[in-house]
Structure formats: C-alpha cells, structure tokens
Amino acid sequence: MKHEIREESGGLVVALSGDVDLQTSPEARKVLLEAVGRGRTIFVDLSAVSYIDSSGVASLVESLQQARKSGTGFGLVSVSEAAMRVLQLARLDKVFAIHATLDDAFSGAG
C-alpha cells in the first residue's frame, strides 16, 4: 500500500493505493488517524485500492468514528470497484459519505 496526503479546497485528501490488508492496515490506520487529528475535513480517495480486507475497513471505520467525535467531516471518494464490493457486503456504503469525485465531495462539504 502507498499513500499520499494533499491539501485541497481547505480539506485534506488521503489517497490510498494498492492492497489495504492485514499487513498494511496498521500504516493506513496511522495515516488516517493523523489526518483526522489535523481537524480538517478528510476525503479518502480509494480509486487506486485494488484490494481491501476487514482490517483495512476497520481502519476506515475507526477514522470515521474519530472524525465524528472531533466534529470533523470524513468521506470516501472515487471508491474502486473492489473496495465498494467489500463496503457493500458489510453494508458500510450506507454509513460512509461516498462521493463519485473530489469535485462532488468538496461541493457537498461546504
């Protein structure tokens, strides 16, 4: 798994790529929680995630919960087909704010 964090439109975009699995989810968790700790709206770009397992999903859920506690916006953007399948199976597609594109995300975040 690789990650990139960038500032955009007053928020943070955390782009994850590759496999987010038992081996890489501790890094994903750390990156996501640090981003949430910055107190700005977070959008997690999952367009380049080829595989995500329950540990990766748990990192996303924990980050969402932390964002809610701190009053910070948190959403998913450009979710890959593989990641969306897992989110739908767990019915988490109803829990997360999911946006088709970053433009959609930021226009709705205002």
mmCIF file of the C-alpha atoms, coordinates in Angstrom:
data_MODEL
# 
_entry.id   MODEL 
# 
loop_
_atom_site.group_PDB 
_atom_site.id 
_atom_site.type_symbol 
_atom_site.label_atom_id 
_atom_site.label_alt_id 
_atom_site.label_comp_id 
_atom_site.label_asym_id 
_atom_site.label_entity_id 
_atom_site.label_seq_id 
_atom_site.pdbx_PDB_ins_code 
_atom_site.Cartn_x 
_atom_site.Cartn_y 
_atom_site.Cartn_z 
_atom_site.occupancy 
_atom_site.B_iso_or_equiv 
_atom_site.pdbx_formal_charge 
_atom_site.auth_seq_id 
_atom_site.auth_comp_id 
_atom_site.auth_asym_id 
_atom_site.auth_atom_id 
_atom_site.pdbx_PDB_model_num 
ATOM 1   C CA . MET A 1 1   ? 0.000   0.000  0.000  1.00 0.00 ? 1   MET A CA 1 
ATOM 2   C CA . LYS A 1 2   ? 1.077   3.512  -0.769 1.00 0.00 ? 2   LYS A CA 1 
ATOM 3   C CA . HIS A 1 3   ? -0.460  6.746  0.428  1.00 0.00 ? 3   HIS A CA 1 
ATOM 4   C CA . GLU A 1 4   ? -0.389  10.417 -0.420 1.00 0.00 ? 4   GLU A CA 1 
ATOM 5   C CA . ILE A 1 5   ? -1.797  13.301 1.602  1.00 0.00 ? 5   ILE A CA 1 
ATOM 6   C CA . ARG A 1 6   ? -2.520  16.632 -0.022 1.00 0.00 ? 6   ARG A CA 1 
ATOM 7   C CA . GLU A 1 7   ? -4.376  19.781 0.869  1.00 0.00 ? 7   GLU A CA 1 
ATOM 8   C CA . GLU A 1 8   ? -7.228  20.705 -1.411 1.00 0.00 ? 8   GLU A CA 1 
ATOM 9   C CA . SER A 1 9   ? -10.030 23.264 -1.064 1.00 0.00 ? 9   SER A CA 1 
ATOM 10  C CA . GLY A 1 10  ? -9.401  23.699 2.651  1.00 0.00 ? 10  GLY A CA 1 
ATOM 11  C CA . GLY A 1 11  ? -9.560  19.976 3.378  1.00 0.00 ? 11  GLY A CA 1 
ATOM 12  C CA . LEU A 1 12  ? -7.230  17.015 3.234  1.00 0.00 ? 12  LEU A CA 1 
ATOM 13  C CA . VAL A 1 13  ? -7.261  14.270 0.642  1.00 0.00 ? 13  VAL A CA 1 
ATOM 14  C CA . VAL A 1 14  ? -5.720  10.976 1.719  1.00 0.00 ? 14  VAL A CA 1 
ATOM 15  C CA . ALA A 1 15  ? -5.166  8.835  -1.363 1.00 0.00 ? 15  ALA A CA 1 
ATOM 16  C CA . LEU A 1 16  ? -4.558  5.147  -0.680 1.00 0.00 ? 16  LEU A CA 1 
ATOM 17  C CA . SER A 1 17  ? -3.384  2.738  -3.370 1.00 0.00 ? 17  SER A CA 1 
ATOM 18  C CA . GLY A 1 18  ? -2.617  -0.943 -3.695 1.00 0.00 ? 18  GLY A CA 1 
ATOM 19  C CA . ASP A 1 19  ? -3.700  -3.532 -1.135 1.00 0.00 ? 19  ASP A CA 1 
ATOM 20  C CA . VAL A 1 20  ? -5.046  -2.421 2.238  1.00 0.00 ? 20  VAL A CA 1 
ATOM 21  C CA . ASP A 1 21  ? -4.839  -5.666 4.165  1.00 0.00 ? 21  ASP A CA 1 
ATOM 22  C CA . LEU A 1 22  ? -3.649  -7.155 7.439  1.00 0.00 ? 22  LEU A CA 1 
ATOM 23  C CA . GLN A 1 23  ? -0.048  -6.330 6.568  1.00 0.00 ? 23  GLN A CA 1 
ATOM 24  C CA . THR A 1 24  ? -0.622  -2.704 5.511  1.00 0.00 ? 24  THR A CA 1 
ATOM 25  C CA . SER A 1 25  ? -3.681  -1.649 7.512  1.00 0.00 ? 25  SER A CA 1 
ATOM 26  C CA . PRO A 1 26  ? -1.645  -0.528 10.576 1.00 0.00 ? 26  PRO A CA 1 
ATOM 27  C CA . GLU A 1 27  ? 0.057   2.037  8.318  1.00 0.00 ? 27  GLU A CA 1 
ATOM 28  C CA . ALA A 1 28  ? -3.298  3.044  6.808  1.00 0.00 ? 28  ALA A CA 1 
ATOM 29  C CA . ARG A 1 29  ? -4.762  3.434  10.303 1.00 0.00 ? 29  ARG A CA 1 
ATOM 30  C CA . LYS A 1 30  ? -1.852  5.625  11.416 1.00 0.00 ? 30  LYS A CA 1 
ATOM 31  C CA . VAL A 1 31  ? -2.049  7.836  8.317  1.00 0.00 ? 31  VAL A CA 1 
ATOM 32  C CA . LEU A 1 32  ? -5.833  8.229  8.557  1.00 0.00 ? 32  LEU A CA 1 
ATOM 33  C CA . LEU A 1 33  ? -5.919  8.966  12.295 1.00 0.00 ? 33  LEU A CA 1 
ATOM 34  C CA . GLU A 1 34  ? -3.099  11.510 11.965 1.00 0.00 ? 34  GLU A CA 1 
ATOM 35  C CA . ALA A 1 35  ? -5.050  13.211 9.159  1.00 0.00 ? 35  ALA A CA 1 
ATOM 36  C CA . VAL A 1 36  ? -8.224  13.287 11.281 1.00 0.00 ? 36  VAL A CA 1 
ATOM 37  C CA . GLY A 1 37  ? -6.180  14.760 14.130 1.00 0.00 ? 37  GLY A CA 1 
ATOM 38  C CA . ARG A 1 38  ? -5.409  17.783 11.965 1.00 0.00 ? 38  ARG A CA 1 
ATOM 39  C CA . GLY A 1 39  ? -9.004  18.909 12.481 1.00 0.00 ? 39  GLY A CA 1 
ATOM 40  C CA . ARG A 1 40  ? -9.975  19.402 8.848  1.00 0.00 ? 40  ARG A CA 1 
ATOM 41  C CA . THR A 1 41  ? -12.425 17.687 6.550  1.00 0.00 ? 41  THR A CA 1 
ATOM 42  C CA . ILE A 1 42  ? -10.909 14.441 5.265  1.00 0.00 ? 42  ILE A CA 1 
ATOM 43  C CA . PHE A 1 43  ? -11.694 12.715 1.997  1.00 0.00 ? 43  PHE A CA 1 
ATOM 44  C CA . VAL A 1 44  ? -10.150 9.288  1.467  1.00 0.00 ? 44  VAL A CA 1 
ATOM 45  C CA . ASP A 1 45  ? -9.530  8.586  -2.210 1.00 0.00 ? 45  ASP A CA 1 
ATOM 46  C CA . LEU A 1 46  ? -9.883  4.839  -2.779 1.00 0.00 ? 46  LEU A CA 1 
ATOM 47  C CA . SER A 1 47  ? -9.726  4.906  -6.591 1.00 0.00 ? 47  SER A CA 1 
ATOM 48  C CA . ALA A 1 48  ? -6.382  3.054  -6.680 1.00 0.00 ? 48  ALA A CA 1 
ATOM 49  C CA . VAL A 1 49  ? -7.162  0.477  -3.980 1.00 0.00 ? 49  VAL A CA 1 
ATOM 50  C CA . SER A 1 50  ? -7.017  -2.929 -5.634 1.00 0.00 ? 50  SER A CA 1 
ATOM 51  C CA . TYR A 1 51  ? -7.913  -4.937 -2.519 1.00 0.00 ? 51  TYR A CA 1 
ATOM 52  C CA . ILE A 1 52  ? -9.186  -4.150 0.970  1.00 0.00 ? 52  ILE A CA 1 
ATOM 53  C CA . ASP A 1 53  ? -9.921  -6.649 3.727  1.00 0.00 ? 53  ASP A CA 1 
ATOM 54  C CA . SER A 1 54  ? -11.695 -6.361 7.069  1.00 0.00 ? 54  SER A CA 1 
ATOM 55  C CA . SER A 1 55  ? -8.632  -4.882 8.782  1.00 0.00 ? 55  SER A CA 1 
ATOM 56  C CA . GLY A 1 56  ? -8.491  -2.126 6.161  1.00 0.00 ? 56  GLY A CA 1 
ATOM 57  C CA . VAL A 1 57  ? -12.206 -1.485 6.539  1.00 0.00 ? 57  VAL A CA 1 
ATOM 58  C CA . ALA A 1 58  ? -11.733 -1.353 10.330 1.00 0.00 ? 58  ALA A CA 1 
ATOM 59  C CA . SER A 1 59  ? -9.139  1.400  9.846  1.00 0.00 ? 59  SER A CA 1 
ATOM 60  C CA . LEU A 1 60  ? -11.665 3.398  7.810  1.00 0.00 ? 60  LEU A CA 1 
ATOM 61  C CA . VAL A 1 61  ? -14.418 2.861  10.393 1.00 0.00 ? 61  VAL A CA 1 
ATOM 62  C CA . GLU A 1 62  ? -12.159 3.867  13.303 1.00 0.00 ? 62  GLU A CA 1 
ATOM 63  C CA . SER A 1 63  ? -11.139 7.015  11.434 1.00 0.00 ? 63  SER A CA 1 
ATOM 64  C CA . LEU A 1 64  ? -14.781 7.866  10.727 1.00 0.00 ? 64  LEU A CA 1 
ATOM 65  C CA . GLN A 1 65  ? -15.657 7.418  14.399 1.00 0.00 ? 65  GLN A CA 1 
ATOM 66  C CA . GLN A 1 66  ? -12.738 9.609  15.471 1.00 0.00 ? 66  GLN A CA 1 
ATOM 67  C CA . ALA A 1 67  ? -13.734 12.278 12.956 1.00 0.00 ? 67  ALA A CA 1 
ATOM 68  C CA . ARG A 1 68  ? -17.306 12.273 14.262 1.00 0.00 ? 68  ARG A CA 1 
ATOM 69  C CA . LYS A 1 69  ? -16.072 12.616 17.867 1.00 0.00 ? 69  LYS A CA 1 
ATOM 70  C CA . SER A 1 70  ? -13.977 15.630 16.913 1.00 0.00 ? 70  SER A CA 1 
ATOM 71  C CA . GLY A 1 71  ? -16.654 17.180 14.684 1.00 0.00 ? 71  GLY A CA 1 
ATOM 72  C CA . THR A 1 72  ? -14.566 16.734 11.547 1.00 0.00 ? 72  THR A CA 1 
ATOM 73  C CA . GLY A 1 73  ? -16.024 15.816 8.152  1.00 0.00 ? 73  GLY A CA 1 
ATOM 74  C CA . PHE A 1 74  ? -14.983 12.434 6.759  1.00 0.00 ? 74  PHE A CA 1 
ATOM 75  C CA . GLY A 1 75  ? -15.914 10.856 3.441  1.00 0.00 ? 75  GLY A CA 1 
ATOM 76  C CA . LEU A 1 76  ? -14.782 8.408  0.800  1.00 0.00 ? 76  LEU A CA 1 
ATOM 77  C CA . VAL A 1 77  ? -14.118 9.437  -2.792 1.00 0.00 ? 77  VAL A CA 1 
ATOM 78  C CA . SER A 1 78  ? -13.805 7.563  -6.086 1.00 0.00 ? 78  SER A CA 1 
ATOM 79  C CA . VAL A 1 79  ? -14.161 4.181  -4.402 1.00 0.00 ? 79  VAL A CA 1 
ATOM 80  C CA . SER A 1 80  ? -12.723 1.403  -6.574 1.00 0.00 ? 80  SER A CA 1 
ATOM 81  C CA . GLU A 1 81  ? -14.990 -1.464 -7.593 1.00 0.00 ? 81  GLU A CA 1 
ATOM 82  C CA . ALA A 1 82  ? -13.091 -3.906 -5.356 1.00 0.00 ? 82  ALA A CA 1 
ATOM 83  C CA . ALA A 1 83  ? -13.357 -1.652 -2.303 1.00 0.00 ? 83  ALA A CA 1 
ATOM 84  C CA . MET A 1 84  ? -17.016 -0.829 -2.980 1.00 0.00 ? 84  MET A CA 1 
ATOM 85  C CA . ARG A 1 85  ? -17.879 -4.540 -3.100 1.00 0.00 ? 85  ARG A CA 1 
ATOM 86  C CA . VAL A 1 86  ? -16.432 -5.018 0.387  1.00 0.00 ? 86  VAL A CA 1 
ATOM 87  C CA . LEU A 1 87  ? -18.166 -1.899 1.737  1.00 0.00 ? 87  LEU A CA 1 
ATOM 88  C CA . GLN A 1 88  ? -21.486 -3.041 0.279  1.00 0.00 ? 88  GLN A CA 1 
ATOM 89  C CA . LEU A 1 89  ? -21.130 -6.558 1.718  1.00 0.00 ? 89  LEU A CA 1 
ATOM 90  C CA . ALA A 1 90  ? -20.591 -5.034 5.162  1.00 0.00 ? 90  ALA A CA 1 
ATOM 91  C CA . ARG A 1 91  ? -23.397 -2.517 4.475  1.00 0.00 ? 91  ARG A CA 1 
ATOM 92  C CA . LEU A 1 92  ? -20.937 0.276  5.183  1.00 0.00 ? 92  LEU A CA 1 
ATOM 93  C CA . ASP A 1 93  ? -21.849 2.004  1.935  1.00 0.00 ? 93  ASP A CA 1 
ATOM 94  C CA . LYS A 1 94  ? -24.810 3.308  3.999  1.00 0.00 ? 94  LYS A CA 1 
ATOM 95  C CA . VAL A 1 95  ? -22.550 4.503  6.837  1.00 0.00 ? 95  VAL A CA 1 
ATOM 96  C CA . PHE A 1 96  ? -19.872 6.426  4.954  1.00 0.00 ? 96  PHE A CA 1 
ATOM 97  C CA . ALA A 1 97  ? -20.485 9.536  2.889  1.00 0.00 ? 97  ALA A CA 1 
ATOM 98  C CA . ILE A 1 98  ? -19.356 8.296  -0.531 1.00 0.00 ? 98  ILE A CA 1 
ATOM 99  C CA . HIS A 1 99  ? -18.685 10.728 -3.383 1.00 0.00 ? 99  HIS A CA 1 
ATOM 100 C CA . ALA A 1 100 ? -18.059 9.884  -7.044 1.00 0.00 ? 100 ALA A CA 1 
ATOM 101 C CA . THR A 1 101 ? -15.395 12.578 -7.483 1.00 0.00 ? 101 THR A CA 1 
ATOM 102 C CA . LEU A 1 102 ? -13.404 15.065 -5.419 1.00 0.00 ? 102 LEU A CA 1 
ATOM 103 C CA . ASP A 1 103 ? -15.368 17.904 -7.019 1.00 0.00 ? 103 ASP A CA 1 
ATOM 104 C CA . ASP A 1 104 ? -18.599 16.298 -5.791 1.00 0.00 ? 104 ASP A CA 1 
ATOM 105 C CA . ALA A 1 105 ? -17.094 15.810 -2.347 1.00 0.00 ? 105 ALA A CA 1 
ATOM 106 C CA . PHE A 1 106 ? -15.904 19.373 -1.920 1.00 0.00 ? 106 PHE A CA 1 
ATOM 107 C CA . SER A 1 107 ? -19.057 20.943 -3.349 1.00 0.00 ? 107 SER A CA 1 
ATOM 108 C CA . GLY A 1 108 ? -21.114 18.895 -0.879 1.00 0.00 ? 108 GLY A CA 1 
ATOM 109 C CA . ALA A 1 109 ? -18.769 19.553 2.026  1.00 0.00 ? 109 ALA A CA 1 
ATOM 110 C CA . GLY A 1 110 ? -19.297 23.295 2.042  1.00 0.00 ? 110 GLY A CA 1 
# 
